[in-house]
C-alpha cells in the first residue's frame, strides 16, 4: 500500500471520527444541561421557611423546648415534625424545661397568655406564629 493511500485513509478516518464526536457532543451537551437543571431544582426546599428567623437566632448545638397551642400536637404531631425539620440541626424536645423554647402558635395573639401561664419571656417573636422564648429569670 502506498503512503498516499494510507495518508488519504487516515485523513478520512480522522474526518469521520470528528463528525461522530461532534454528533455525540451535540447530543451530550443538551442532556448534561438538562440533567444539571433537574438536579439543581431537585434540592428540597425547607418544609416551612417561617422558622428561618428563629433558626438564625438560636446558638449552635442548642436543644430547644417546644410548646404549641395546636391542640394535641406533641412530639408525634405534624407541626412538631415540621418545626423540627425547619430548625435542623437544632433538636426539639417537648416542654418548656430548656434554656430556649420554640412556641409554635396557631393563634399568635395568645402568646402573652401562654408566656404568663408557663412562666416564659419572649426572646424573638416572628409574625408567622413562631416565637423563641426563655424561662423568666434566665439571662
Secondary structure, 3 states (H helix, E strand, C coil): CCHHHHHHHHHHHHHHHHHHHHHHHHHHHHHHHHHHHHHHHCCCCCCCHHHHHHHHHCCCCCEEEEEECCCCCCCCCHHHHHHHHHCCCCEEEEECCCCEEEEECCCHHHHHHHHHHHCEEEEEEECCCEEEEEECCCC
